[in-house]
Amino acid sequence: MAAAASDVGQVNDATRGAMEETVLTPRFYTTDFDAMNAMDMSPVREEWDALMAEFENDTNKNHFKRDETFRDEIRELSPALFDEFMGFLASSATSEYSGCALYADIKKAVDNPDMKKVMAYMARDEARHASFINRSLEDFGRPVDLNFLRRQKKYTFFKPKYILYATYLSEKIGYARYIRIFRQLEKHPERRFHPIFRWFERWCNDEFRHGEVFALMMKADPKLLRGGNKLWIRFFLLAVFATMYVRDHDRPEMHAAFGVSPTEYDRDVLHITSEITKQVFPFTLNLDDPRFWRGLDRLCEISHRAEAASKRGGVLGALRKAGCGIAAAAVFVRLYTLPVRRHPAPEQTRLAPSW
């Protein structure tokens, strides 16, 4: 449900930014609840029950609580780094809460005991994540009004199989992003400009476990990984990878503070994610093809031009922005048609975080 202009005007800048609908901003999703209710996990019952036991054990139950030194470790940041970090936190909180809302809606709508149980677990985890991030935003007077988003943000309908492909990738890439940042700051603690990064190692295990849920759902219904569905897998691989790449290249100051370039960081994250996705998907994107990276760099350039056109406004700005949209679509199509790397049948056992 879209929010009225007067309602949006009553919230802060962080919430107004989260309300925007662009290619790069997190969205809220809904799906076919009847189809989710019909999912049969019996083909992977042993692995599924073991995973549910992990959720029940809830090793991160007490993790998302600040310690006594949290506030003392918050550093004063340059204006550019501050703006990028606030954007990172707001986007992350919105994304985590989007997952919480979707999982909670599915839990409420289904009576399938497997789906009901796992959605409750994942909604619990994502609520913790979103709340923990939002408390850091509150420290700076910029919290996202998550309840307002829940009521007012537009929802996008995705078929269940699209939810599986996209959310599997989002959870796994979230794991890779968090662990890459944690390992970098573990080696260079002097670069840890905010205490929230100390939580990323165990936090990313939640992301990894959530991805395993969707991996097992796809393994339980093998037709999702065959035939024409391979085209959708390729689409979501490229869409998720490209979105992350472009978004990260809009945060050069934050990556400089970490001591890595956005390109170096994203190359590492995409390689980690690609290795993980071999457990399910019949192919991976060829990250050794220089045309792939040139295409992503081209999307970054187009994104920057589109942003400049939006700021210009007027008829000329609108025309330039439309031209950027066409150019981006053309680059995406070229990237989509690049050869992929096929590999042997995926492993049928669950993975464990290992990077």
N, C-alpha and C positions, 0 to 999 in steps of 0.2 A: 504494500500500500504506500503510495507516494505521500510525502508530507506536504502540508500546506506551506506556502511561503512564509506566513506569519509564524507558524510553528518553528520552522528552521531558523528564523530570525531571533528566536528566544534562546537558542543554544549557543555554546561557545564555538570558537573557530575550529577546534579539533573535531567536534561533532559535525559541524557543517562540512568539513573536508571529508569525513567518513561517509556523509550522505551523497557525495558526488558519484556519478555513474560514468566511469571511464574504463578504458581497456586495462589500465594499471591498478585501479582501486579494487579492494576486496568487495565481493558481492555476497548477498544472502540468497540461499537456494531453497527450493522446494522440489518435490519429486512425486512419483506415482507410489503412494503408500501401499496400495493393494499389491503391487508387484514386489515391493520390499517385504511385505507380509508373507508372500509365497516363497521366499527364498528357503532352500533346503540345504542345510549344512551337513547332512548325514554322510556325503562322500568324503568329508574331511573331519569326521567326528572326533577322532583321537586328538588331532592337532588343535581343533577348535576348543575342546574341553580343557586342554592344557593351557591355551591362551586365556580362556575365561578364568582359570585358576590364578593366573598372573594378575589379571585385573582385580580379582577378589582380594588378593594379597595386598595390592595397593602400596607398593614400596615407596611411592612419593606422597603418601598421605600427609606427612608432616614437613614436606620439602618446601612448600611455597609459603614460608613464613620468614619475615625479616629477622636478621640477628641484630645484636646491639650496635654493631659497627656500620650498619647499612648507611644511615644518613651521613655519618662522618666521612664516608668514601665518595660521596657525590662531589664531583669537581666542577669548577666554573669553566664553562666552555665558550669558545669563540662564537660570535653570532651565526656564522655559516654552519659550524658543527652543531650548534644548538638546534637550528631549524631542521637540519637533516635528521638528527637524533629524535626530535619530537615527531617528525613524520614517520620515522621507522617504528617508534613505539605505538603511535596511533594506528598505523596500518596493521601492525602485528596484533594489537588488541582487537581490532575490528575483525581480522581474519580468524583469530581464535574464537571470538564470540559468534561469528558466522557458523563455524563448525558446531559450537554448542547449541545454537538455535536449530540447526538442521537435525542433529542427533536427537534433541529433545522432542522435536515435532514428530520424527519417525517413531520414537518410543511411545508417544502418546497415541499415535494413530494405529499401531499394530497390536496384534495379540499373539503373534509368533514368539514363543518364549526365547528362542535364540536371539532374534532381532531386538526384542524388548530389553533383554539383559545387556547386550553389548552396547546398544545405543545409550542406555543409562550410564554405563561405565564411561563411555567416551564423552558424553555431555558433562559428566562430573569433572573429568580431566580438563576439558577445554574451558569450563567455567573458572577453574582455578587459575589456568594460564592467563585468561583475559583479565581476571581480577587483579592478579599479581602485577601485570604490566600496567594496568590502569592506575594502580596505586602509585607507581612511579611517575605517571603523568600528573597525578594529583599533587605530587611534590612541587611541580612547576606550575601549578594552577591551570593545567590543560587536560583534565580528564575527558575521555569520550563518554558521552551519555549512552551507555550500552542499552539501557531499557528503551530510550527514545529510538535508537536504531531498530530494535526488535519490533517496535510498533509501527514505525513509519517508513523504514527503508524499503525500496522496491525489491521484490523477490523474483528471481529468475528460475523458471522451470527447467529442470534437467531430467531426462529419462534416467532410470536407475543405473543402466550400464554406463552412462556418462558420469554419474556420481561416482561410480566405482573407479573408472579410469582416472578422473580428475582428482578425486580425493586421495586415492592411493599415491599418486604422484606428489600431491601437495604435502601429504604427511611425510613421505620419504625425503622429499627435497627439504622439508623443514628440519628433519633430522640432520641432513648433510650440512645445512646452513649453520645450525646451532653448534654442532660439534666442530666445524671448521673454525668458527669464531672462538669457541672455548679453547681449542688447542693452540691457536695463535696467541691468545692472551695468557695461556698457561706458560708459554715460552717467554712471553714479554709482558710480565705483570705491570710494568711501568706504563703500558699503553691502555690499561683497563681504566677508562675514564668514567665508568659508572658501575656500581656494585651489581647490577642485575645480571651482568655477564658471568658472575660466579655461579649462578644457578643453571647455566646452560647445559652442563654435562649430564646431569640426571634428568633435566627437563627434556632433552632430546630423546631420551629413552621412551617417554610417553609418545612422542611423535612416531618413533619407530614402531612401537607396539600398535598404534592405531593403523599404520600402514599395513601391518600384518593381518589385521582384520579384513581389509579389502582384498589383500592377496588371497586369503583363504576363500573369500566369497567368489572370486574369479576362478580359483581352482575347483570349487564345488560345481561350477557351471562352465565346463570347458568351451562351449560354443562361443562364449564371450571373447575367446582368444583366437578364434578361427575365422576363415572366410572374410566377408566384407567388414567384419569388426576390426580387422587389422588396420583398415584405413582410418578408423576412429582412434585406435591406439596411436598411430603415427601422428594424427592431428593433435591429440592431447599432449603427447610428448613434446612436440614442437611448440605448442601454445604455452605450456607451463614453463619450458626452458626459456623461450624468447621473452615472456613477460618478466621473469626474474632478472634476466640479463639487462633489459632496458631499465627496469626499476632501479637496479643496483647502480647503474651508471648515472643515475640522477643523484647519487649520494657520494660524490668523490671525497668530500671532507671526512666523512665517517670512516671510509675505508682507509684513507690516509692516516687517520688516528689509530687504526688497527695496525698499520704498518704493511698493508697489502693494497695493490691496485684493485679496482672493481673487476678488471679483466682476469687477473690472477686468481682472485677469490672465486669468481664464477666458473672459471675453468675447473678448479678443484671440486667445487660443489657439483657441477654437472657430471664430472667423471665418477664421483662417489655415487651419485644417484643412478647413473647408468649401470654401474656394477650391481647395484641393489636390484634394479628392475629386471635383471636377467632371471631372477627367481620366478617370474611370472610371464613377462612379455616375450614373444617369439623373436624379437629383434630389438636393437637399440639404434639410436641415431649415431652416425659416424662422426665422432668428435675429433677424429684425426684428419678430417677433410677440411682444408683451409677455406673452402667455399662456405662452409657452415659458419665459421667465425666471422668471415667478411660480411655475410648476410646479417648476422646479429649486430655487427657494428653499423651496418647500413640502417637497420631499424632504429638504432639509437640516434643516428643523425636525423632521421625523419621525425622521430618523436620530439627532438629539440626544436625542429622547424615548426612542427604543429603547435607546440607550446607557445612559440613566439607569435604565431598567427593568431592564436586565441587571445593573447595579450593585446595584439594590435586591434582586434575587433573590427566591426564594420563589414561591409560587403567584401572588400579586398581580403580582409582577414579570414572571412568565412570561406572564400574561394581557395585561398592558399591552404587552409586546413583540410578542405575536401580533397585537394590535390595530394596532400600528404597521406590521407587515408587511402587513396588509390595506389600511391607509390608503395605504401607499407603492405597492402594486399598483394601487390605484384612480387615484392621480395618474399613474402610468406609463401606464396605459391612456388617460387623457385626453390626455396629451402625444403618445402614439402616433397618436391620431386627428386631431391638428392638421394642417391642410393643409401640404403640402411645396412646395418651389419646384422646378419642373421646368425644365430648361434644354436647349438644343440638344444634338445628339449630341456625346459627349465627344471631345476631341482624341485623335487616334490616335498622337501622338508622345509620347515620354517627357518628363517634366518635369525641371527642374533646380532645386535650392534657390535661392530668390531673395528671401526676405523679409528 
